[in-house]
């Protein structure tokens, strides 16, 4: 059942936001399924520049995750682009992949 969004001033993040982050992580995991991080990067790096621009990143991402929005992809890309040069180098890409494979830190529970 789909419930209308109620704005909540008291909570900066709601469960919708958490589930979207989980979906993004799941999407990244799906991209890497059965592939090494290096081979996935090389597959996405269409111009063989050694970096991924947003178009290269989003082309593969949308192929693996047809329901992803441009906003979702931009958020992931910008979050991974640590030096803010508009490109993902291999080390930034690896960090994004590794982060997607970590269990959620925001989930309640734990030791």
Secondary structure, 3 states (H helix, E strand, C coil): CCCCCCCCCCCCCCHHHHHHHHHHHHHHHHHHCCCCHHHHHHHHCCCCCCEECHHHHHHHHHHHCCCCCHHHHHHHHHHHCCCCCCCEEHHHHHHHHHHHHCCCCCCCCCC
